[in-house]
Amino acid sequence: MSKPDEPAPTSDRLRHDIDRGRTGDKVDHPDPAAAPLGTDDEAAGDPVTTEQINMAAQDELREPVEVTPPPMATQPPRIGIILLLAVAVIVVLWALF
């Protein structure tokens, strides 16, 4: 949420904050968008109101939650390595005979 000395949030500012990782659910890197936040509403003739942006900012920019990856995500993909080695052995044996 914005502090008293900060200007009111805009959809562009909210997208910038999300892209910079301030929401805690992604890393600091911009995501390309075919229709940046708020543009489809504007194109439909119903631009986003300040109240809607404030509600979205409150929801998105609350204190980030520490997310730990599941144990499987931190382990190397062993089955993939085993399958790759098996295919390599088969290809080498096929080439020899």
HELIX and SHEET records of a PDB file:
HELIX    1   1 SER A   11  ASP A   19  1                                   9    
HELIX    2   2 THR A   39  ALA A   43  1                                   5    
HELIX    3   3 THR A   50  GLU A   60  1                                  11    
HELIX    4   4 PRO A   71  THR A   74  1                                   4    
HELIX    5   5 ARG A   78  LEU A   96  1                                  19    
END                                                                             
